[in-house]
Structure formats: C-alpha cells, structure tokens
Amino acid sequence: MKKALIALPFLFLPLLGEMADGGSVGESRAEDYSFMAGVDFLTKASESWRNRRKCVTCHTNGWGLAAQPLIAPKSAEVGIGRRFAQGYLMRFLTGEAKPRGQHGSVTGLVATTAFLALSDARTGSSVHEATRRGLDHAWDLLDESGTWEDWLQCNWPPFESDAEYGPTLMLVALGELKAAAKITAADRRGVQRLINYLKKNEPMSLHAKAMRLWAASHWSKAVRSKDRRVWQKELLAARGKDGGWSMASLSGPAWKRDGGKAQTKTSEAYPTAFCIYVLLQTGMKQTDEVAQDGLRWLREHQRKEGDWYTRSPRRSGKDYISRAATAFALMALSDKQ
C-alpha cells in the first residue's frame, strides 16, 4: 500500500552565509577559468548544505552528488556524498525518521533515489542497497497517473514547478543505471508507466522538452522521432548570440518570479550549462560549433569563488540554483562525456 507523505514547501530558510546556501547576487568573474576551483567550490557547497540542512535537494547537493564521480572520481567527496545520501534515504525507508516538512517527502525521497542511481552508475557496476530500496519505494509511491502527484509544484522552477520533472529525472537516472548494472523487472515496469505518463501529457516548457530528450537518449520510446527533431531545433534556436541560453528561453507558464517580474532574458549559467550538457548527452560532439560556443561562455563566466552564478527564477537572494548550475557546468566542461 502506498505510504502517505506530506509535501510541504521546500526548506528555503534564511541564508546562513554566502557559501552555505544561496550564493550572492551579481557577477565577480574569475580572471582565469579553473576547473579545479569549480570542483573545490562545489565540494564545499555540498558539505555545507548537508551539515546545515541535513537533506538532499535538486537545487543544491543533489546534482553535486551526481556530478562528483565524473568531475573528481578520486575525490573523497564521492564517497562522503554517497554515504550521506544513502543514510538520509534509509532513515526514512526504515522508519527511523519520520517525514517532517520536506524532509522525507515524496520529492525528497524520489529525487535522492534518482541521484543515487546516477552515482551508482557512474562509480561502479552494482546497485547499492539504499538505491535498490529507494527504487522499490518510489514505485510504491507512483500514482495511477504514472507520475508522483505529490511532487512539489510550488513554483521553484525548474525542479519544483510541474509533475513531470520527477519522471524525466528518474528516466535519465535509470537509463544510466541499466547501462552499468542489472535493473529489475519492477524497474522496467516503472519506466513504462513513466513513459506512458509523458506520452499523455505535453511538456510545459522548453526545459521539460530538453529533459525528455535526455530521457529518450536512454529510452527511445519516451519521445516520438518527430517530436525529438522539433524539440532539438527549438533548443538550438533558443540559443543567444553570445552562445548561451537564458532562463526566459527555457521557462514555462508555471515559472513566475515573485512580484510578477519576467524571467531573465540574458544568458545565464544554469540554462547554458544545462542545455550544453543535455546536447552533449544526446549526440552533439564537443567539437561542434554550438558546443564550443557554449563551453566558451561557461569558461568566461566562472566567478572568482569558482562557481557559476544564476539568479533564482523565483526569488532574488534565494539563488540556490547556482549550485545546480555549477554541477552542470563542470559536467559539461569535463572530458568524461
């Protein structure tokens, strides 16, 4: 029987310091691009988040968990981040911890499982017990519609603004996992239910289309060939003259900034890093002109602190998405494509 979990607004608490959570407003570009400075920053940011907030989120340490095996495979952070996420997940699955706010919610548990699946795929050839139990639990939680209806849709785009980010994230994660380890029949049935949901529901933004393209690189039936061609053209057409992408170009109707302000129309780190990485994952070569321009944009826009700043698509001062931007930038710039 499906367990009832309450999905409350994410733990966007007041900032406890620039490094700890959201990042500062504005640009302070580095004089010289440094891949290792970015790795160091992301490691410290992930450590700070888990020590202060004691959870895993898409905006902060979740994508960092997925990125570390690619960007710094020999780093101690790979094991430390994995053990923290495994422990966080297992405490709720065993009943040791009870859901409280976003801790232990559907979004938190499913997303953590997906990030662990990506980490498993990128670190070895086996599925960790915590990942296995998380996947089984995720299928128990899946609604009849084929998505997790309790996934947060509280206008914190792009991760908590619609019901389809969970399915596409899980399809991407399981796509990588099946290439590295044996997945179960239950996993494959779950995949089919997620795909059926996507087929019945139109994507609500270009970001959602890009996620579906990424998922379809592992599960070809997730997107029709015709749609795949159209969406790839749309993604390329959204690119700015400077080689980057803007938040406005990827946004959907649910992406609303507080006070009704429009999304940023100039190129920013998260949309640029995300688009370049997805394009590289779906067949584009690093030598392609589009990829070269996007990677150049990223190298030129690293901050002095080592990260890639992006203004929150919802609320200024809560720029947590800068952490995800840094993870995607490093994955795109890594030679492990």
Secondary structure, 3 states (H helix, E strand, C coil): CCCCCCCCCCCCCCCCCCCCCCCCCCCCECCCCCHHHHHHHHHHHHHHHHHHCCCCCHHHHHHHHHHHHHHCCCCHHHHHHHHHHHHHHHHHHCCCCCCECCECCHHHHHHHHHHHHHHHHHHCCCCCHHHHHHHHHHHHHCCCCCCCCCCCCCCECCCECCCCHHHHHHHHHHHHHHHHCCCCHHHHHHHHHHHHHHHHCCCCCHHHHHHHHHHHCCCHHHCCHHHHHHHHHHHHHCCCCCCCCEHHHHCCCCCCCHHHCCCCCCECHHHHHHHHHHHHHCCCCCCCHHHHHHHHHHHHCCECCCCCCCCCCCCCCCCCHHHHHHHHHHHHHCCCC
